[in-house]
Every structure is written in structure tokens, then in C-alpha cells.
Amino acid sequence: MGMPSTASARPPGRPRAGVNAKVFAATLSTVHELGYARATVERIAAAAGVAKSTVYRRWPSKGALIVDCLLDAFGPAPLEGADRAEIMSSVIHWVARTIGEPGVGDAFAGVFSDAVSDPALREILSARLQDPYRLALQDALGEPEHRVLFFIDVVVGVLLHRMGMTGEPMVDSDIAALVEMVLPHFAEGPGPT
């Protein structure tokens, strides 16, 4: 009998590192190329070079995949600044920039639209995507939940509406105008509860 191997044991099968990143990149490129409705899990899996079952093992539905893809695309919110106005301005610019990335605005608008008539997806969208950012903004701004939700509604709603109506992200001058419109309502501190 030989000596036991000192090499670390590796689970059987192909390595899984990077699968999520490949699927997320394929999701955004497929949505960008075909549109949200035609970007099926089958097409996304094919574009990622993975089996459809690989995708469904990680995400039970297209909506759940899109939500996690959006979380990856957005990353952490930029919540640093000298004051509330700087924090909110950086958040608005960050959301606008990210929604303008190829496939992101389409994916966001598509999953949002599906969630209107799908309570389970609406719960996933709220709990996994909106709530972490809402809580971070509440902490950073010292605002109550209803005011942060209104801030999110106004900013994201305007940006997605522009994408839906024109197919293009909002231009810099319009983003600056949005910042100018939103800041006076929120920059002075918590409003009435």
C-alpha cells in the first residue's frame, strides 16, 4: 500500500469557479441582443456554454437569475460623500450609469414588468434587490423606510421610463437635471414620518 497523497482532494466533475460570472455575462449580452422576452434560460445557458440544468440548479427561474444578475451588475452602492447631497448625487449617477450598461436596463425593466403580475417574483425582486439597497440608504441618510422607498421609486422609475420610451439610457444633462430635482426634497434631512 502506498503513502496517502498530499495533494488536495478535488470533487469529481468539471471545476465550477466562474460559472456565475459566465452566466451573468451571457444573461446581459443575450438580453441586450434579443430583448428580455426572447432571452430564455435555454439561450442564456447556450451563450454561457453551460447546460440548462446548470442554470436551473442555481436559479429556479429566469426572474431569479435576472435578479442575481442585476445584483452582480450593480454591486455595492456608493454611499460615501461629504454630506447627504453628495451621497444622493453619487447614488443617482451610479444607478443611471449601471442602468445604461448594455443589457442591464432591459433586464431590470423586464423583470420589473414580470413582477407586476407575479407575486413570487415580486417578493424575490423586493427582498433580494431592493431591500439591501434600501437598508444601506436608510443607514447612510438617516431616513425612514417610506422616504427611501420614495427616493428609489423616483430615481429608478424615471431612469427605467426613459429606457422604455426611447430604448436609450438618460443622457448626462438629464441625469444632472434629475439630481437637481430630487436633492431639494431629500438633501435637508428626514422628512415627516
N, C-alpha and C positions, 0 to 999 in steps of 0.2 A: 504494500500500500504506500502511495506517495504522500508527500507532505501537502497539507491544505494550501490552496492558492492564496497568496496575499493580495491578489487583485480584487478590487471591489466587485461584488456581485451586481449584475445589471439585470433588470427584469427582462423577460423574453419579449420579442417583438421589436418594432421599429422605435427609435427614440421619439419622444413626444415634445421635446423642447421646441418652442417656436410655432407650434400648431395654432395656438390662439392668434398670434401675430399674423400668420399667413391667412387665417380665416378672416380676421378683421380687415386686412388689406384687400382681400378678394371681395369681401362684402361691399366695401366702399367703392371699389372700382366697378363692380357689377351693377350696383345701384346707379352709379354715375353714368355708365354706358347704356343700361337698359331701362332705367327708371325703377322706382321702388316696387311697383306691382309685378313687373316681369323679372325681378331679381329673386328667383326662387331659391330655396335651400339647395336644390339639385344643381342649379347653375353656379351658386356661390361655392359649393363643395368642389365642383369641377374646376373652377377658376383657381381655387386654393390648392388643387392637386391632392385632395383628400377624399375619402369615401363619405358619402352622405351620412352613413351611420356614425362616423367620427364627429360630425357636426351635431347630430341629434343626441349623442351621448353627453355632450357638453351643454347644449341648449335645447329645451323641449319644443321650441317653436321658433319661427322666423322672428317674431316680435321679441322674444327673449334674447336672441342673437343680436338683433339690432340695438337693443338697449345696452348690452355689454359692449358692443362695438362703439356706440356713442360715448360711453364712459371712458373707453380707451382713447377715443379721439379727443375728447375734451380734457382729460387729465385733471389735475388739481386746479381749483380756482385761484387766480392771482389775488390774494387778499392782503396785500401789503401796500402801504401808502402812508403819507404824512398825515392824512385826515380822511374823513368819511367820503368826501367828494373824490379824492384820488382813488380810493378803493373802488367806489362805484363806477367811476370812469374806466378804470382798468378792467373791471368785470364786463362792462358793456362792450368794450373793444375786443376783449378776449372771446366773448360769445359771438360777436359779429364775425371776427376773423375765423373762428372754428366752423361756424355755420357756412361760411363761404368756401371752405375747403371742398374739393371735388367729392361728391357723394354724401357728405355729412348733412347738408341742408335737406337733400332729397330723402335721406334715411330718416332724419328727425321728423320731417313733415309727414312721411308715410306712416311711421309707427304711431305718431300722434293721431293721425286720421283714423287708423285702425282701432286705436284705443277708445275712440268715441263710442263705438258700438260693441266693444269687447271688455267687459268689466275685469276679467282676469289680467289682460294685457295692461289695462289702465292701472291696476294695482302694482304690476311689475314696473311700469314706467314711473309711477309716483314713488314707490319705495326704493327702487334701485337707482333711478336717475335724479329725480327732483329732490327727494329728501336729503341726501348727503350735501348737496349744494345749498339747499335752504338752510340747513342747520349750520353750515360753515358761515353763511352770510349773516344769520342771526347772531352768531357769536362775534363776528368781526364788526358788525354795525350796531350791535345792541338793540336791534329792532325786534318787535314781536312778530310772531309767525305770520299773521294776516298781512302785515306790511311787506314782509319779504316775499310772500307769495304774490302780492300785487306787483312788486318790482319785477319779479321773474315773469309774470304774465305780460306786463307791458313790454319789456325788453325782448323776450323770446317771441312773443306774439307778433310784434312789429317786424322783426327780422324774418320770421317764417312767412308772414304775409307777403313781404316783398319778394321772397324767393318763389312763392306760389304764384304770384301775379306776373312776375317778369321772367322767372327762370334764372335770375341773376342775383348774386348777393348785393347787399346795400353798399353803395359807394361811400368813400371816406367822408365826403362832405355831409351826406345824410346821416352817417353814424355820429358825426360831431353834433349835428342838429338834434339827434335823439338824446345824446348826453346832455345838451343844453336844456332840453325839455324835461328830462327826468330828474336831474340833480336838484332843482329847486324844491321839488316835492319831498325828497328824501335826505338831502345833504345836511339839513339843520338838526336832525336827531329824531328820535322816536316820535311818531305822531300819536293821535288819540287812539286808545285801545278799544 
